[in-house]
Every structure is written in C-alpha cells, then in structure tokens.
C-alpha cells in the first residue's frame, strides 16, 4: 500500500456520514488501488430486504392516503381529533415516500447517488416529518384528555386546530434546519457519501448537543406526555362507574371513547417500540464509533431502520377500532371483489346524526337535572351540557 492509498484509507476511517452507517466502508485493494465494499451482500439477501422495504412503503402509503381521504372527503369526519389524524397520516406518507426507499438504497450500498440537493433534503425532511407525526399523536392525546376529563371546558375550534398544526410544522422545520445547513457530499473513489459536516469533530459539542436534543424532543418528551395523559384518561374511563340510570346513548358513547383511547394507546406503544432501537443505535455510535466498522452493522441498521419505518403502518388500527373508519375503508376498497358494501355503509359517512336534547332545571340542592333521550341524568353543579364525543 503506497502513501497516497494509506492517506485515503485513514480519511475513510475518520470521516463520518450522517446516515446510515456513519462510516465509509471500503477496504483498499493493494493490487489495483481500487477499493472494495466490505458490506457487499449476495443477490438473494438484497432481494429479501428489497421486498421487506417495498411492503412497508406500499402498505403505509395505501393506508395513510385512505385515512386522509376518509376524513377530508366526508364532512362528518372533520373533527378536531381527525384533523390531527390527517396531519399524522400526511407526515407518515411523506416519510414512507421520500425517506424509506432512499434510506434503504444508501444503507445497502453505502454510496450516495442522488446529488447534493437531495442529500440536504434527505437529512432535513425526515426529521421534520417525524416531529410533525409524533406531535400530532401528542396533540391527540392532550385533546382526548381534555375532552374526557374536563368535558365542559371549550374545545379547540377548527381554526385553532389548523393554527396548531401549522405551528407544529414551523417548529419541525426549525429543528431540522441544522441538518440541512451542514449537509455536504464528499467523493471517496469510487463512491460518494452524504454527510453532515458539523463545525467541530465527530462527537464534538455541536453534534452531541443536536443528537441529544433530537432524542429528547422526538422521543422522550412526547412519549412522557402521552403516557401521562392516557393514564389520566384510562383512570377516568375505566375506573369511573357508569350510572345505572344512564341512557343507552351515554353508555354507547362511553364504550366508543374507550375504543378510541385503546387504539391510541396501542399506537403509542407501537411508536415507542419501533423507534427505541433506532435512537439507541445512534446513542451507542456517539460514544463508540467503532461499532460502525463491524461486519454485521449493516444488517443491524437495515433491521432497525425497517422497524422504525414500520411506525407509519399503525394507521390501520383505525380500521380495527373505529366503526366509521372501518366503513370508510370498505368504501375506498369497494372495487375489490371480496369487499362487501351495504346500503347502510354507503350512507354512514354522509348523514349527520342528531340527538334530541330536552332539558329541565331543578334548583333543589343546587343541582341541575337534564333529560336526555327520555332518561334523567343529574349533572351536579353544572349549567350546561356539551357533546364532547367524536
């Protein structure tokens, strides 16, 4: 090995890429001066990974686009909670479409073929979409908590909800900007790599501070908020006793709320499970970059990246838990020969149910008595009743 090849090899061992393996992965070949990828995989292995990632993209895009259509195409579905669900689905579609395939190709070949512009986009947009996705779930958790625990307090209006969604995206763009600003491409013959060239060395103050900030803001903080809010909601819905004189309408909607909360809890658990290995991977690499040189690290990264991208699939839980979304999915896939759509299903998302409310007031012992569906329910110390069910 001559001096020039040795210098190139040392550079390859010390330069850091932002994604996916953080280390260039060539072994110099002393015979012809060319480098050989030490993470080479046989064709059958590449084919298996390609099928796995393709399924993630297909299933995620199909499910999330269907949910977006169900909500936006039917006025009845345009509620505060569902606006956040649209934003969640929209973010997940973008992650699956613009990030999953490119991330797979880069991890597979450890070479960047898409130019500087897309290198900046690749390091910038996934963080933006991830932030929007997870904080949409957090906003749903807080909204459900307020609606169930404090049902008489005013809910967010449609305008306020859209403003909050815009604020989420604005903060997401600010958070991801450093990744875009410091993104560069470098050529190490015969390959080009996409990397984030921080002002100081790898593992320096800038990189570590940013990495820890991402873990806190994209994982720990929203997860903690959702755990607290759904714990409060669970205590209210499952531990509270439904009055024996409550109407069937009240009972059915309490059960419906429980189903929605169950679904969201499952989505939170799925999010935590899918993204934990991804964050642990980069934390370990921050303290010990030698792990990126291990022969098995490519398979590890492909597996945890696939698992992280799988977090865009739980949108199908809406089909499993919520009847209206189930009807919406049947309408969307009515062209399939095995999907049966009844006349009632065709009308379900179009009609607006109204419930007649008759109210009588009694000042005995400071209580208000309301008659709902010919049944009497006492609301202590309140002067108004509000339907907070979605």
N, C-alpha and C positions, 0 to 999 in steps of 0.2 A: 504494500500500500504506500503510494507516494505522499508527499506532504500535502499537496492540494486535496487529495482524496481524504486524508486524515482530518484536515480542517473542515471539509464539508460534512464529514461524519459527526464531528464534535458539534457543529452547528445544528445538525439534525437532532442530536440528542438533547440539546438545550433549548431549542426554540419550542414554543408552546402554541398549540392551536386551541381555539375556544371550544370547538365541538367537531367531532365527537370524542376522539381518543386523546386529545391534548398533546400527544407526542407524535412526531413524524415517525414512520415505521419502516424505514428502509435499512437493509444491510448492504454495505458496499461490496461489490464484487471485484476482487483484486484482478481477475483475469481480463475484464474488458472495461473497467472503470465505470460500469453502469450499476445502478442499484436495483435491488430485488425486494419486493414487498414481502415482509416476513409474516404478514397476516393473510396470505393467499389461502382461499378456500376452494375446495373442489366444486364442480358444477352442481352436483345434487344438493349440496349444502346451501349454495346460493339460491337454488330454486325453492327450497323449503322456506328460507327466510323471505324470499320474494312473495310467495303465496301468503305467508303469515301477515306481512305488512299490507299486501293488497286487500286482504279480507278486512283489516282494520279500517282502511280508507273507504272501501265500499260500504260496509255496514254503518260506519259513523256518518258519512255524508248522507246516505239514504235516510237514516233515522232522524238526524237533526233537521234536514231540509223538510221532511214530512211534518215534524213538530212545528216548525216555523209556519208552514202552510196552514196547518190546522188552526193556529191562533190568529194569524193575520187575515185569513180568508173568511173567518166567521166572527161576526160582531159579538156574539155571545161569549166568546172565549177571550175577549180583550179586557182582562182584569189586570190589576196591579201586579199580582204574582206572576201572571202569564207574560207580562211584558219583560220581566226579569228572565223568565224561561226562554223567551225569544232571544234575548241578548246572550244567554248561556249557550243556546244551540248555535247561534251565529258565530260565536267565538270558537266553539268546537269544530264547526265546519271549516273555518279558516285554518285551524291547527292541522286537521286531517288533510286538507287540500294542499296547503303550501309548505307544511313542515315535515310531515311524516315521510313522504317519498324522498325528498331531498336529504333528509337526515339518514335515511336508510342507505342511499347511494354513497354518501360521504363516509358513513361508518363501514360500509362494505369494502370500499376501495381505498379509503383514506386519501383520496385525491379530490380536489375541487375543480369542477368542470363548468361552473356557472357564472364566472366573472365577478368583478369587484362589487357591482351594483347589487347582485343577488346575495353576495356574501354579507353585505351590510343588512339587507332585508332579512336574511336568514338568522342573523344574530339579534335582530331588533324585534321583528314581528311576533315570533313565538312567545316572548316574554309578555308583550302587550296583550295577546290573545289569552294567555294563561291567567294574567291578572284580571282581565275582564270576566273570564269564565268563573274563576273561584270567588270573586267578589259579587258576582250575580247570585251564586249559591248562598253567600253570606247575607246578601240583602234579602233573599227569600226567607232565610232563617229568622232574621230580625222582624220582617214583616209578619210572618206567621206567629211569632212570639207576641208581638203587639196585638194582633187581631184576636188571639185566643185568650191571652192573659188580661188584656185591657180592651175588651170588645166595645166599650162605649166611647173610647177615645177616637178622634178623627183619623181616618186612614189617609195614606198618600193619595193625592189626586193623580190623574193621568199625566198632567203637565209636570208635576213634581217628580214622578217616576221617570219620565223621559229625561228630565234635567239631571237626576241622579245617575242615570245610565251614561249620559254624556260626561259627567264628572268622573265616573269610573274609567272611561276610556282616556280622558285627559291625563289623569294620574298615571295610567298604564303607559301612555306614550312618554311621559317624563321619566318614569322608572327605567324604561328600556333604552332611552336615548344614549347613555354611555356606551352600550354595546354596539350601537350603530356608529357612533362617532369614532371609536377606536378600532373598528374593523378594518382589516387590510388583507390582501392576498400576497403571498410570497411564493416564488418559484424555487423549488429544490429539485433539480433534474432527477428523474423525468416528470416530477409531479408538482402541482400547485396546491398549496394549502390555504384555507381560510382561517384567520385567527383574529383574536382581539389583542392588539398590541398596547397593553397598559403602559402608562408613563414610567413605572418602575418595573423591577424584575418580576418574574413569575413568583407568586406567593408574597408579593410586596403589599404595602398598605392599601393601595388602590384596589387591587384585585380581591384581597381578602375582605375588605370592608364591603365591597359591592356584593360579593358572594354571600356573605352572612346576611346582608340586607335582603337579598332575594329569598333566602331560606325563611327568614322571619316574616316578610311581607307576603310571600306567595304560598307559604305552607303553615307555619306555626300560628301566626296571628289569626287568620281566618278559621283555621281548624279549632282554635280555642274558643272563638266567638260562637261558632256553630255548635260545639259541644255544650257550652253554657246555655244557649238559647233553646236548643232542643231538649235539654234536661229539664228546663223550666216548663216547656210545653208538654213534655211527657208527664210530668207530675200533675199538671192541670187536667189533662185529658184522660189519663188512665187512673189516677188516684181519686179524682173528684167523682162524687156519686151523682148519677143522673136521677133527677126527681121522679118518684113513682108516677106523678100526675103529668109528667111531661108529654107533649104531643108526639105522634109518630114522626112528624116533620122535624122536631127538635132532635129526637133520637137518631133519625137517619142522617142528619147533618153532623151530629157529633161523631157518628161512625165514619162518615165521609172524611171529616177532618183528621181523624185518626189514621185513615188510609194514606192521606196526603203526607202527613208527618212521618209515617213509617217509610214511605217512598223516599222522602228527602233524607232521612237518617241513613237509609241504605246507600244513597248516593254519596253522602259524606264519608261513610266508611269505605266505599269503593275508591273515592278520591284519595283518602289517606293511605290506603293500601297500595294504590297504583303509583303514587308519586314518592313514597318514602324511599324505596331503593335508589331512585334517581338522585335525590338530594344527598343520600348517604354516599353514593358513588363520588360525587364531586367534593364532598367534605373530606373524604379519605384522600382523594387526589391532591387536595390543597396541602395536606400535611405530609404526604409521601407521594411524590410524582413518579417514583419508581414503579408503582403498580401499573402505570400505563405502558410499561415496556414488557409486561408479562405476556407470554404467548396466548394465554386464554382470555385476555382482557377484551378482545374484540367480541367474542361470543357473549361475554358478560354484558358489555354495553348494548349489543343488539337486543338482548333479552330484556334488560331494564328499560331501554328506550321503547320497545314494543309494549311493555306493560304500562309505561307512562302514557303512551298514545291511546291505550285501551280505555283510559279515563274519559274519552269522548263518546263512548258507547252507551253508558248508563241512561241515556235519554230514552231507551226502550222501557225503562221502569215506568214511564208514564203510561205505556200500553198495559202493563201488568196491574197497576194500582188504581188508575183513574178511568172510570167508565167512559167519560166524554172523549178522552184521548183514544180509548180503545175503538170507539165509533169512528173517530177521525181517521185512524189508521185503516180501518176497514173501508172507509170511503176512498182514501187515497189509493188503496190497492184493490179496488173493486174490479179492475180489469183482469186480475188473476182468477183463473178458473176455480180455484179452491177457496176463494174468499166469498162468503155469503153476506149479502147486504139486504136487510129487511127494509120495509117502508118506514118503520119507526126509526131505524138508523138514519135514513135519508133526511128525516125531519129533526133529529135530535139536536144538531148543532145550529139549526136555523131558528127554532122557536125560542121565545123568551118566556120562561115560566114566571108567573106572578102568583103571589100568595096573599090572600086577603087578610088584612090585619084589623081586628076590631079591638078597640081599647076602651076600657072603663077605668075610672080613677076612684080610689078609696083612700081617705085620709086617716083611716084607723091605724093607730100606732106608727104613723109616718110612712106607711108602705104604699106602693103603687101596685095596682092589680091590672094586668093586661090579659085580654082574652085572645088567644091565637088558635085559629082553626077549631073554634068551639071548645078549646081546653083552657083552663086557667093556670097561669104561671105568675108567681109573686116575684117581683124584682125589688129587693129591699133598697130603699134609699135612692132610687133612680127615677128620673123623669122622662127618659126616652129609651127607645129600643132601636137597635140598629142591626141590620143583617150584615154580618162580617164574614159570611161564608163565601168561598169562591167555588 
